[in-house]
Structures are given as C-alpha cells and as structure tokens.
Amino acid sequence: MLLMCIKIFIVRIIDVSLGTIRTILTIKEKNLLASLVGFIEVFIWFIIVKDALNTDIKSILVPIFYAGGFATGTYIGGILARYFTNNSNINVQVIINKDNNKILDILYTSGYAVSTLNIEGYNSIPKLLLIIETKLNRLKELRNIINKIDTKAFIVVSESRIVYNGYLK
C-alpha cells in the first residue's frame, strides 16, 4: 500500500509541474511544444488516476497522497515558473519628482535604456515618468538603484510579451 501511495504522490508532482510548464509555454506562444507537454501531462495523469481509483486499497492515505502530490507539484511548478520566466522582458514605469534628474545618469551608466515623459502629479506637481524595458532577472538591481535615489518613487512593473527595436540589455 505504501508503495502505491508513494507512486501516486511522485507522479502527481510530475504531472502538475508539467501543467505549469505547459501554461508558461502557451503564454509565450510556443503552442506546439505546449501541446506536446500537455499530451504527456494528461497521459501521466490518466495512468495515475486509473491506478488510484481502481485500487483495492480502502485507505484514506490514497487520497491524502494524491492531494499531497498535487500540492507539492504546485509548489515545484512555482519554482519552475520562476526559472522559465526569469529572462522574460518586463516594462518598468517609474514616477519620480521632476528635479531628480541624477537618477537618469545612474540608470544609463548601469546599462538601462530610459525614455522619459514630463507629467503632472496631484495639484499639478511636476513629475517625471521613466519608461524602462529590461529583463526580469535585473528587476531587483533596478529597484535598488531607484530606491537609493528616491525611496518614494512610484514603480509599476508589467510583463512585456513582445518587444520590437529599442535598446534592451
């Protein structure tokens, strides 16, 4: 019985982790590869569900190991997602006080391309909007640079699906 429960646990980890990878591939528009991963994922899931439901073992351990495998697969899938998306393009928008131009020099010398827009904040206070396209794995470094200059900078980060032209390091 314990061997069956361990098998269910391990196989659920694999199929749920594959589901995470399939989702990432679909989002990144790698549909053919996502389809292949989906086929393997469902094939594995079907085999293990068949075994789990057709067992003569009448123990609460079977569903506990099944659910535990799902939960662990979800956790491992999250780790895999970070690995697969760490090199993704992101768009960072930063709003700072207009008189804070030294941040531009620091960002340029750190290898970031920055576009700027003059904007107005509440009560028509002049602000500067920085638009920075970079890689997700550089976000922490970028935040540290910004926070050293302006701890009250307003920062918005979003994933960029496609980037054409421009400077991206």
C-alpha positions in Angstrom: 0.0 0.0 0.0 2.7 2.4 0.9 4.5 1.8 -2.4 1.2 2.7 -4.3 0.8 5.9 -2.2 4.4 7.0 -2.9 3.9 6.2 -6.7 0.7 8.3 -6.7 2.5 11.2 -4.8 5.5 11.3 -7.1 3.5 11.0 -10.4 1.2 13.8 -9.3 4.2 16.0 -8.7 5.4 15.3 -12.2 2.0 15.9 -13.9 1.1 19.1 -12.0 4.6 20.5 -12.6 4.2 19.7 -16.3 0.9 21.6 -16.2 2.7 24.7 -15.0 5.3 24.4 -17.8 2.5 23.9 -20.4 0.8 27.0 -19.2 4.0 29.1 -19.5 4.7 27.7 -22.9 1.2 28.6 -24.0 1.5 32.2 -22.7 4.8 32.5 -24.5 3.0 31.3 -27.7 5.0 28.1 -28.1 1.9 26.2 -28.8 3.3 23.1 -30.5 5.7 22.5 -27.6 2.9 23.3 -25.1 0.7 20.7 -26.9 3.4 18.0 -26.6 3.9 18.8 -22.9 0.1 18.7 -22.4 -0.2 15.3 -24.1 2.5 13.9 -21.7 0.9 15.6 -18.7 -2.6 14.2 -19.4 -1.2 10.8 -20.3 0.6 10.6 -16.9 -2.5 12.0 -15.1 -4.7 9.3 -16.7 -2.4 6.5 -15.8 -2.2 7.5 -12.1 -5.9 8.4 -11.8 -6.7 4.9 -13.2 -4.4 3.3 -10.7 -5.7 5.4 -7.8 -9.4 4.8 -8.5 -9.1 1.1 -9.3 -7.0 0.1 -6.3 -8.4 -2.3 -3.8 -6.8 -0.3 -1.0 -9.5 1.3 1.1 -7.4 3.7 3.0 -7.6 7.5 3.4 -3.9 7.5 2.6 -4.6 7.2 -1.2 -6.4 10.5 -1.5 -4.0 12.1 1.0 -1.0 11.2 -1.1 -2.9 12.2 -4.3 -3.7 15.6 -2.9 -0.2 15.9 -1.3 1.3 15.2 -4.7 -0.9 17.9 -6.3 0.1 20.4 -3.6 3.8 19.6 -3.9 3.6 19.7 -7.7 2.0 23.2 -7.5 4.9 24.3 -5.2 7.5 22.9 -7.5 5.7 24.3 -10.6 6.0 27.7 -9.0 9.8 27.2 -8.7 9.9 26.1 -12.3 7.9 29.1 -13.4 10.4 31.5 -11.9 13.2 29.6 -13.7 11.4 29.7 -17.1 10.3 33.4 -16.7 13.5 34.8 -15.1 14.7 36.0 -18.5 11.4 37.5 -19.6 11.1 41.1 -20.8 9.4 43.5 -18.4 8.3 47.1 -18.6 9.0 49.2 -15.6 7.4 52.6 -15.2 8.7 54.9 -12.5 7.3 58.2 -11.4 9.7 60.5 -9.6 9.9 64.2 -8.7 10.9 66.2 -11.8 14.0 67.7 -10.0 15.5 64.3 -9.6 17.4 64.0 -12.9 20.6 62.4 -11.4 18.8 59.1 -11.5 18.9 59.2 -15.3 22.7 59.3 -15.4 22.9 56.4 -12.9 20.5 54.3 -14.8 22.3 55.0 -18.1 25.7 54.1 -16.7 24.1 50.9 -15.2 23.1 49.8 -18.7 19.4 50.7 -18.7 17.8 52.5 -21.6 15.3 55.0 -20.3 12.6 57.0 -22.0 11.1 60.0 -20.1 7.9 61.9 -20.2 7.0 65.1 -18.3 3.8 64.5 -16.4 1.9 66.2 -13.6 1.0 64.7 -10.3 -1.6 65.7 -7.8 -2.0 69.5 -7.5 -0.1 69.9 -10.8 3.2 69.0 -9.2 5.7 68.4 -12.0 6.8 64.7 -12.2 8.9 62.6 -14.5 7.8 59.3 -15.9 10.6 56.9 -16.6 9.9 54.0 -19.0 12.4 51.2 -18.8 12.4 47.9 -20.7 14.6 45.3 -19.1 14.8 41.6 -18.1 13.0 40.3 -15.0 16.3 39.0 -13.6 17.5 42.6 -13.4 14.5 44.0 -11.6 16.0 43.7 -8.1 19.1 45.6 -9.2 16.9 48.3 -10.9 14.7 48.7 -7.8 17.8 49.1 -5.6 19.2 51.8 -7.9 15.8 53.7 -7.8 15.3 53.3 -4.1 18.8 54.7 -3.4 17.9 57.9 -5.2 14.2 58.2 -4.4 12.6 56.0 -1.7 9.2 57.4 -2.6 9.4 56.6 -6.3 6.2 55.0 -7.7 7.1 51.9 -9.6 4.8 49.8 -11.8 6.1 46.5 -13.4 4.4 44.6 -16.1 5.5 41.7 -18.3 6.2 42.6 -22.0 5.0 39.9 -24.4 6.8 41.3 -27.4 9.4 44.0 -27.8 10.5 45.4 -31.2 13.6 47.6 -31.7 15.0 49.8 -29.0 17.8 49.0 -26.6 17.4 46.0 -24.3 20.3 44.6 -22.4 
